[in-house]
Amino acid sequence: MRIAMLLLLISASISLVAQDNRFVIWNANGISETVSVPYEKDQTGDVITNVISVGDAAAVDLSSIAGIMKTTTIGEWIVRKLTYTFEPSTNPNCLYLVDENTEISAEMAKSLEGLNVVKGTNAADIVLTSGFPFFTPRDFTANNIRYERSFDKGTQRGVGGGWQTIVLPFDVQTVTADGQNLKWFADANDDADFWVFKFVGGNDNTALFDYNSDSKLSAATPYIVAVPDQSWAGSEFSLEGKTLAFCGENVAVSNTAPQAIGSGNLSFVGTYIGAAELVNAYVMNSAGSSFAPNSIVEPFNAYVHSKNGKPAGVHIYIDFGDGTETGIGTVYSKAARRDQMVYDLQGRRLSTLSKGVYVVDGKKVVVR
C-alpha cells in the first residue's frame, strides 16, 4: 500500500510539472497562441520526453521551458527525468525567445544551435533568409545580423533593368559579395560598385527615385537596388549572379512595421512578411524595369500603391529625375572607369571623372 501511494504521488508530481509547461508562438502576422507541451514515456518508462513542435511559427517564446530538465527525489524514490526534444520552425527566420535569467538545458541548447536565439533584449547572431516572412514580438539588439539576396539579373549599361526592391528590419551598415565589402553610389559622380536608390515622389504613371547618399540603408525604409552586369566592365567586376549579404553590427531590430513613403497618389510600401491580396498594387516586374499590376509581393520587398488605381495593364515606370528610365546609363562603376579608354574633349586620357562631357570608347558621354 505504501509503495502504491508513493507511485501515485510521483505520477501526480510528473503530471503537474508537464501541465505547467506552456509556450507562446506567433505567426508572421503577429497573432499569438499559447501551446501546452505534450509528454510521453519512453519504452523503458524511465524518461518523460516532451516534443516541442512549432510548425511554421515566426517567433517562439521558450522562456518557461528552455531550462527544464528535472530529476526529483522523494525519499528513496527517484522521479523520472523530464527532458525535451525540439522541432524547429519550418520558417528559417523564426526567432526563439528566452528571458535573460532563463537557464537553457543542454538538450535545449543543442536543439537551438544555429537558430535565431534572442535572450532578453540581445541576440548574438541573426541570419535572415530571403523568401520567408519575418516578425518579432519584441525589440532587441543584434550583435551581428545579415540578410542575403541573390541578384541573378544585373542592370545593363545604357539600358537599365535588373532592379529589385528591398526593405529590412535593421540598419544595413555594410554589403558584401564573395566576402568583399561593396560600396553603393552616393551620387552620380561617386566611385562605387552598385546602386541603391530611395523613393522621393512620383505622379500617376511614374515613381521617382534618387541616390541614397546615407552611410547606411535605414531600417524599415524601402529601396530599389541594382548591380552591374558584364556590360559595365566584363565578368571580373560584374555582380550579376552574385549573392549580396546586407549586414549590421550592434543594431536595433524593432517590431515596428516598415514605412509607407507617400507622395501624392503614389506611396512606396515595404513588407517583411509579404502579401497575397494587395489592391491597387504594383510590384517590380521580372525584368526589373517597371512596376506592374500584381496582388502578390514577397517578404523583404516593397511595392508601389496607387490610391486611385489604374486601367488594366498600365505600368508605373521608374524615373531618376534626368528624363531617363535607367538613371545609370552614363554613370560608370569604378571598374569600368579604370578599364575603359576615357578622354576629355581635348584628347587627354583621364583616370578619374567629374561632371562634364567625355569620350569613352570613342563615344561621347555626359557625366552629371
Secondary structure by P-SEA (a helix, b strand, c coil): caaaaaaaaaaaaaaaaaaaccbbbbccccbbbbbbbbbbbcccccbbbbbbbbccccccccccccccbbbbbccccccccccccccccccccbbbbbcccccccaaaaaaaccccccccccccbbbbbccbbbbbcbbbbbcccbbbbbccbbbccccccccccccccccccccccccbbbbccccccccccbbbbbbccccccbbbbbbcccccccccccbbbbbbcccccccccccccbbbbbbccbbbbbcccccccccccbbbbbbcccccccccccccccccccccccccccccbbbbbbcccccccbbbbbbccccccccccccccaaaaaccccccccccccccccbbbbbcccbbbbcc
